[in-house]
Amino acid sequence: MSFLAARALGPCAIAVMAHAMLAQPATAPAGDAARGKSILEGKGACQGCHRIKGAGGRLGPDLSEIGSFRSAPDLTRSIVDPDAEIAPQNRPFRVVTKSGETVDGKLLNQDTFTIQVLDTKERLRSFSKSDLREYIFVDKSPMPSFRDRLSAEEVQDVVAYLSSLKAAERPATQAPGR
């Protein structure tokens, strides 16, 4: 069960999932992280949309710490079947103006009268709702499937690299006066 599915079921499901994850020994994915980084930056062209440690695009999720909260099987599924599960904060958004222009991108803000979208060229676009024919979330991920673009070994390598991207350890703080 994924974290998103557990979250939808409530706090008890999250606690059960967390307990199950902690009970499992932490094992590194089978691939080679150095090769995975090379594939991600080259053949995969992932940084056109994804940001890692301040470098890359802003349309896709920031992957800088993805290994801290996504398992290797979840990462693999996202690479080979990106439509399988899209986190709510990453759902693509589409506006269609009354003049017929369609703009796809990432919803940044919406209020009573306006919508702001980061379009596919990473431009901030603002629309008055009264000028729109339609504005909706899109169910299909803009990320292509890499099922036929990367070999199984290359997918394992990318997953190994992504799994290595974790939040930095924070030093323990001492109590005052010690």
N, C-alpha and C positions, 0 to 999 in steps of 0.2 A: 504494500500500500504506500502511496506517495504521501508526502507531507500535506499537499493540497487536498487530497481525498480525506486524510485524517482530520484536517482542519474543518472540513465541511461537516464531519460527523460530531465534532465537539471536543472539549477538553479531555474527556476520558480516552478517546481514540488517540489523541496526540500523546497522552501519557503512556498508553500501551505501546505505541510505535516507538517512542523514545526509549522505553525500557527494552524493547526487542533489539533496537539498534545498539544500545550499550552492552547488551548481553552477547552480541556477536563480536568475535575477534576482528580487529581492524586489519584488513589485508590490502596490500597495494594492488591496483589493477595490473593485469598481465602485460600491458604494453610498455613501450620505451618512451618516457616523458620527453626526452630531448628530441627524439624524432617527431613526437606529437606536436611539440612547439613549432618545429620546422614546417610541418604539414599545415598547421593552423595559420601560420603567417604566410605560407606560400600557396601550395596547391588548393587548400581549402578556402583561402581568401576570407577567413572568418572576421578579421579585424576591419573589413569594410563596413560591418554593421556592429560588431561587438568591441567593447573597450576592455583592455586589460592593463591595469596599473597606469592609467592615464593616456594610453595610446590606443587609437582605433576609433571606430564609429560610435554613434550614440543611439542608433535606432534599435538595436538589439539589447538584450540585457548585458549589464556590466559583468564580466566573468572573473574579475580580479580575485574574488574569494569564493568562487563557485564550489570548490572542493570542500569547503567548510559546511555546506548545507545540502549538497546533492550527492547521492550515491553513484557509484560507477554504473550500475544498471540504468538508473534514471538518466545519466548523461548519455549513455549509449542510445537509449530510446529517443532522446531529444535530437541526436545527430541523424539517426536513420529514419525517424518518423516524427518530425517536428510538430505535426498536427495532433499527435496523440494526447498531449497535455500542454496547454498554454497557461502560464500563471496569469491571474487577472491583471496584474500590473504591466504585463507584457503583451496584452491583446492588441492586435492591430486595429486601427480606427480609420473610417472612411467618411469623408464629407462629399456631398454632391451639391453644387450651387444651383440656383434657379436657372442660370445660363447654361448648365450642363457640364461644367468643369468638375472632374472627379479628382480628389486629393486624398491619397493614402498616406498613413504615417502613424505616429504615436500620439495619443491624446495626452496633452500636458495639463490642460485646465478646461473646466467647463463651469459656467455660472448661468444665471437666469437668461442672460441676453447674448453671451458670446461663447465661442469655442476656440481654444488655441491648440494647434497641432504642430508637431515637428514632422515635416514632410519627408519623403524618401530621399531628398537631396540635403537633408538636415537644415532646412530653412524653417524658421518660426513663422507660422501662418496663423493669422487671427481672422475669425469669421463671425459676422453677426448672424445669429440664428434666423433672423427674419429674411436673410439672403440665401438661406439653404433650403433645398428641396428635401434633403435627407442627411442624417448623420447617425452612423451605426458602428458598433464593434463588428469586426470581421472574424469569422470562425477559423479561417485558414491562415496558418503562419506564413509570413513572407520569407521565412528561412527555407531554402530548398532542402530536400532530403539528400543525404550523402550516401544512401544505400548503394547506389550504382556509380557513385563518383569516387568513392574510396574503397579500398579492399578491406576485408575484415581486420587484417593486421594493422592497417593505417587507422581505422576507427579505434582499435584498442590503444594505439599510440596516442591519439588525440585525447582519449578518455584518461589515460595515465597522466598526461600533462595537465588537463583540466582538474583532475583530482588532486594534483599537487598545489593548486592555487588555493591557499588557505589564508584566513585572517592571521595577522601577526600575533604572536603571544604577547600578552600584556604583562609587564612585570608586576609581581605582587606588591601591594602597598603595605607599609608598616603602620601600625597604630600610632597616633601621636604620643610622644614622650618615650619612645622605645629606641 
